[in-house]
């Protein structure tokens, strides 16, 4: 369950924010609020596919984990997240259910997607829902860089764009671990097959239904 805690239902994040005079001027020069800016950037990405590299570091700077994998997003509510061997896992958000499959332990765990989204700013990437965004505040931390923080809680993530293309996601967990995702070969608005966001339970796999 380690990856799921990092990426979905257990993502309890907090990030220290520093806003210098440059980023303040950037925000003032734009008529839109920081939240509107990041929502507009995400709205341009109705679908996205990318390779990613992920590092997890402890609060003391020690490297805990390095992963690579593939990511696909289909807004408003679908996500596919696969990590490469030897730490291969698969997570699918199908719209109403989040499936987390760990082939090493031969188990798949199911969560209600609404519950996962309520605790994970990561899933804000999937939705334009004002109801969910109301639980977060957004600050500009640099040009094309935004900090999204949970209003009641410690969840947050930092998003970095280049020419409106998402390049980096940085999360800091409540216990102090930092997760950094760098995206490569990003494709904006590709045509994605529907079966990417469907999970068929393999024979012999244990099912832990948390819904």
C-alpha angles and dihedrals in degrees: 000000000000096000093045091053089052099046112024135008098008097045102129104169138180128174129188109235127215118182114186128191093270095058091042090055090048091055093046092051091058119074092210123083117247090254092052091048094054093041090054092049092050092045089061088061103069087160134011138181127186147149114243142196118207132197126188118199130183124237089261091055097257115144110243103174144357121199140169129199150126131284131196127181129189112182138252097034117341129104136170119192122178127175124202127246139303086039094032116166134153128215123184127183103197098182099270103027135045112213119198114189124188109184092188092066093028094233136128121197123201126207133179104256093220090058092048092048092051090062101033126069085189088076090056084081087071102050143056091195111142089202091063095040090054088072091062139062122210129210132184110240098174141336107315090356126113137182115214112196131183110243095215106033140020101274117126144145135195118223123199122194135187115201089343092306116122109241108164140020119194122188131181119200126220092251090054104261114138122215117196123188121192115192124215133184090017115191117196119211098354119168104259124196116243093230090067087076097045125089125205112196109236118232114270095019119134115238121215105187109195095171 
